[in-house]
């Protein structure tokens, strides 16, 4: 479970906190685009956790 938590923390929270910190600097017409890696589309065997996070 610790590995799952570590993977989630590194993949999710960094992007979340960055987007949240940017909000005061964006106007109403602005947007934020987040991208994911290939694991979100075609995960290799044994990478279901990373695929779900992506």
C-alpha positions as CSV (number, residue, x, y, z in Angstrom):
1,X,0.0,0.0,0.0
2,X,2.9,2.4,0.7
3,X,4.0,2.1,-3.0
4,X,0.5,2.9,-4.2
5,X,0.4,6.0,-1.9
6,X,3.9,7.1,-3.1
7,X,2.9,6.8,-6.7
8,X,-0.4,8.7,-6.1
9,X,1.4,11.4,-4.2
10,X,4.0,11.9,-6.9
11,X,1.6,11.8,-9.8
12,X,-1.4,13.7,-8.4
13,X,-0.5,16.2,-5.7
14,X,2.3,18.0,-7.6
15,X,-0.1,18.8,-10.5
16,X,-3.0,19.6,-8.2
17,X,-1.0,22.0,-6.1
18,X,0.6,23.7,-9.1
19,X,-2.8,24.2,-10.8
20,X,-4.2,25.6,-7.6
21,X,-1.3,28.0,-7.1
22,X,-1.8,29.3,-10.6
23,X,-5.5,30.1,-10.2
24,X,-5.0,33.7,-8.9
25,X,-2.9,34.5,-12.0
26,X,-5.5,33.3,-14.5
27,X,-8.3,35.3,-16.0
28,X,-11.8,34.0,-16.8
29,X,-10.7,33.0,-20.3
30,X,-7.7,31.0,-19.1
31,X,-7.5,27.2,-18.8
32,X,-5.1,24.6,-17.5
33,X,-4.3,21.5,-19.5
34,X,-2.9,18.5,-17.7
35,X,-1.4,15.6,-19.7
36,X,-0.7,12.0,-18.8
37,X,1.9,9.5,-19.9
38,X,1.4,6.5,-22.0
39,X,0.5,4.3,-19.0
40,X,-2.9,6.0,-18.9
41,X,-3.6,4.8,-22.4
42,X,-1.7,1.5,-22.8
43,X,-0.3,0.3,-19.5
44,X,2.2,-2.6,-19.5
45,X,1.5,-5.7,-17.4
46,X,1.7,-4.9,-13.7
47,X,1.2,-1.2,-14.0
48,X,-2.5,-0.9,-13.2
49,X,-1.9,1.5,-10.3
50,X,0.1,3.9,-12.5
51,X,-2.5,3.6,-15.2
52,X,-5.3,4.4,-12.8
53,X,-3.4,7.5,-11.5
54,X,-2.7,8.7,-15.0
